[in-house]
Amino acid sequence: MKILVDRKNRKYVVHDEEFHTEKGVIPKDVIINSQVGDVVETHLGKKYTVIEPNINDYIELMKRKCAILLPQDLGLVVGFTAIGSGSHIVESGTGAGSSLLFFANIVGPTGHVSSYEIREDFTKVIKENIAGTDFENITLYNQDVTEGFNEDDDSIDLVFLDLPKPDEVINDAYRILKTGGFIVIYSPYVEQFQIVNKMLNIVGFENIKIREGNVRELEIKNNKTRPNSRMAGHTGYLTFARKMKKTKKE
């Protein structure tokens, strides 16, 4: 897989096959033989630069049937939990698989990510998106997570939840987390994280914090540098908590 970028910074995923666009066609042999940094042209003269895709490029362009979590939120999860190479993660509410693929890239081949998605149509899309990568550290379950996680007790570094009612699985999340492990819950609405906060306390989680990440770009023009008028503002709330005791609070 490669990515073609035009002069307006629009990106296109290409595989080893003929590439069709409204600006012309690039033959299959040109795609196959192209290298990172090459400039290839359609038969109408439209030019594209070949780049090697990183995980953000792939997530941006992959198939989806729903909204996805953005790097500004996923980056906060990584930054505040310190997950990395070799970490073991469980997530639920997979959607199109953006967080799943992001985490799989972070933990690397020595780590592992298990994901639970109840909807069969979403699961089909996720499998297609996984197939477009070379990740071999993913387990995907088409399963109702409220029936319980499949993982062993005290085996997971991070549980990440993006569910309508995450409070229903917090108790079992505590069971599978290692002592010192984190649970992070994405909530679009205040009412959700209020319920989540109560349940985290009941179950015995500690160091509970709620954060949100806003990103604002700056426009750089001649003598007119200012914040961009369009801002990727509020997306959702992230509740962080940590399991600090092996047994739940009595």
C-alpha positions in Angstrom: 0.0 0.0 0.0 1.1 3.5 -0.9 -0.4 7.0 -0.7 -0.5 9.5 -3.5 -0.6 13.2 -2.6 -1.6 15.9 -5.0 -0.6 19.6 -4.9 -3.6 20.5 -2.8 -2.4 17.9 -0.2 -5.3 15.6 -1.0 -4.4 12.0 -0.3 -5.4 8.7 -2.0 -4.6 5.1 -0.9 -3.3 3.0 -3.8 -2.6 -0.7 -4.0 -0.8 -2.6 -6.8 -3.5 -1.9 -9.3 -4.4 0.8 -11.9 -5.3 4.1 -10.2 -8.4 6.0 -11.7 -9.2 9.6 -10.9 -11.1 12.4 -12.6 -7.7 13.8 -13.6 -6.7 10.6 -15.5 -5.3 7.1 -15.0 -2.0 5.9 -13.7 -1.1 2.5 -15.1 -0.7 -0.5 -12.7 3.0 -1.0 -13.6 3.8 2.6 -12.7 2.1 2.2 -9.3 4.0 -1.1 -8.6 7.4 0.3 -9.6 7.0 3.7 -7.9 9.1 4.4 -4.8 8.6 6.8 -1.9 9.4 10.3 -3.1 8.7 9.6 -6.8 6.3 11.9 -8.7 3.9 10.0 -10.9 1.5 11.3 -13.5 -1.8 10.4 -15.0 -2.2 10.2 -18.7 -3.6 13.7 -18.5 -0.5 15.1 -16.8 -1.9 15.3 -13.2 1.0 14.8 -10.8 1.1 13.0 -7.5 3.9 12.5 -5.0 4.3 9.0 -3.6 4.6 8.7 0.2 4.7 5.8 2.7 1.5 5.9 4.8 1.7 6.3 8.5 -1.1 5.1 10.7 -2.8 8.5 10.8 -2.9 8.7 7.0 -4.4 5.2 6.9 -7.1 5.9 9.5 -8.0 9.2 7.8 -8.6 7.4 4.5 -9.9 4.0 5.5 -13.5 2.8 5.1 -16.0 3.9 7.8 -19.7 3.8 8.6 -19.5 6.1 11.7 -17.6 9.0 13.2 -14.1 8.1 14.4 -12.0 9.2 17.4 -9.5 11.9 16.4 -5.7 11.9 17.1 -6.2 14.8 19.6 -8.2 12.3 21.9 -6.1 9.2 21.2 -2.9 11.2 21.9 -4.2 12.1 25.3 -4.9 8.5 26.1 -1.3 7.5 25.2 0.2 10.6 26.9 -1.5 10.1 30.3 -1.4 6.3 30.5 2.2 5.8 29.2 1.1 2.7 27.2 3.8 1.7 24.7 5.7 -1.1 23.2 4.6 -4.5 24.7 1.4 -3.1 26.4 -1.8 -5.2 26.4 -5.0 -3.2 25.7 -8.6 -4.1 25.7 -11.1 -1.7 24.0 -14.8 -1.8 23.2 -17.1 0.2 21.0 -14.7 -0.2 18.0 -16.8 1.6 15.4 -14.6 1.7 12.2 -11.5 0.7 14.1 -9.6 4.0 14.5 -8.6 3.5 18.1 -8.0 -0.2 17.5 -5.4 0.5 14.8 -3.9 3.5 16.6 -3.3 1.3 19.7 -2.0 -1.6 17.6 0.6 0.7 16.1 1.6 2.0 19.6 2.0 -1.3 21.3 3.9 -2.9 18.4 4.5 -6.6 17.7 5.3 -7.5 21.3 2.0 -6.0 22.5 -1.6 -6.9 21.8 -5.0 -5.2 21.4 -8.3 -7.0 21.9 -11.5 -5.2 20.7 -15.2 -5.9 21.3 -17.8 -4.7 18.8 -21.4 -5.8 19.1 -22.6 -4.7 15.6 -22.0 -7.2 12.8 -22.0 -4.5 10.1 -19.3 -2.5 11.9 -17.3 -5.7 12.5 -17.3 -6.4 8.8 -15.9 -2.9 8.1 -13.3 -3.3 10.9 -12.0 -6.6 9.4 -11.6 -4.9 6.0 -9.7 -2.1 7.6 -7.4 -4.5 9.5 -6.8 -6.4 6.3 -5.4 -3.2 4.8 -2.6 -3.2 7.4 0.1 -5.7 8.4 -0.8 -5.8 12.1 -0.8 -9.2 13.6 -1.3 -8.1 17.2 -5.1 -7.7 17.1 -8.0 -9.9 18.3 -11.5 -8.8 17.2 -14.6 -10.1 18.9 -18.1 -9.6 17.5 -19.5 -9.8 21.0 -21.7 -8.0 23.5 -19.1 -6.8 26.0 -21.7 -6.6 28.8 -21.5 -10.4 28.9 -18.0 -10.1 30.2 -14.4 -9.7 28.9 -12.6 -12.9 27.7 -9.3 -11.8 29.2 -7.7 -13.2 32.4 -7.7 -11.5 35.7 -4.9 -8.9 36.3 -3.6 -9.2 32.7 -4.3 -5.8 31.0 -2.5 -2.5 31.0 -5.3 -0.4 29.6 -9.1 -0.7 29.1 -10.5 1.9 26.7 -14.3 2.2 26.4 -16.3 4.2 23.9 -19.8 2.9 24.7 -23.3 4.4 25.3 -23.4 2.9 28.8 -19.8 2.2 29.8 -20.8 1.9 33.5 -22.2 -1.5 32.7 -18.7 -3.0 32.1 -16.6 -1.0 34.6 -16.8 -3.8 37.2 -15.4 -6.4 34.8 -12.8 -4.0 33.5 -11.4 -3.7 37.1 -11.1 -7.5 37.1 -8.9 -7.8 34.0 -6.7 -4.8 34.7 -3.3 -5.2 36.3 -2.6 -3.3 39.5 -1.5 0.1 38.3 -3.4 -0.3 35.0 -5.7 2.4 33.6 -9.3 2.6 32.4 -10.1 5.4 30.0 -13.7 6.2 29.0 -14.7 8.4 26.2 -18.0 10.3 26.8 -19.6 12.8 24.4 -21.9 14.2 27.1 -21.5 15.5 30.7 -24.3 13.2 31.9 -22.4 10.2 30.8 -19.2 11.0 32.7 -21.2 11.9 35.8 -22.6 8.3 35.9 -19.1 6.9 35.0 -17.5 8.9 37.8 -19.9 7.4 40.4 -19.4 3.9 39.2 -15.6 4.2 39.1 -15.7 5.2 42.8 -18.1 2.4 43.7 -15.9 -0.3 42.0 -12.7 1.0 43.7 -10.8 2.9 41.0 -8.5 5.8 42.1 -6.9 8.9 40.7 -10.0 9.7 38.7 -9.6 12.7 36.3 -11.7 14.1 33.5 -10.0 15.8 30.5 -10.8 17.1 27.1 -8.4 18.0 24.3 -8.9 21.0 22.0 -6.7 21.7 19.0 -6.3 25.1 17.3 -4.1 25.8 14.3 -2.6 29.2 13.5 -2.7 30.8 10.1 0.6 32.3 9.0 0.3 35.0 6.4 2.3 38.2 5.7 1.9 40.3 8.8 -1.4 38.6 9.5 -0.6 35.6 11.8 -3.7 34.7 13.8 -5.6 31.7 15.1 -7.5 29.8 12.3 -11.2 30.7 12.4 -12.1 27.0 12.0 -11.2 25.0 15.1 -11.4 21.3 15.9 -12.9 22.1 19.3 -14.8 19.9 21.7 -15.1 16.2 20.7 -15.8 14.5 24.0 -14.6 14.0 27.5 -12.0 11.4 28.6 -12.3 10.0 32.1 -9.1 8.5 33.4 -8.8 6.2 36.4 -6.3 3.7 37.8 -6.6 0.4 39.6 -4.3 0.7 42.6 -5.5 -2.3 44.6 -5.7 -6.0 43.6 -9.1 -6.4 45.3 -12.1 -4.2 45.0 -13.1 -1.7 47.7 -15.4 -3.3 50.2 
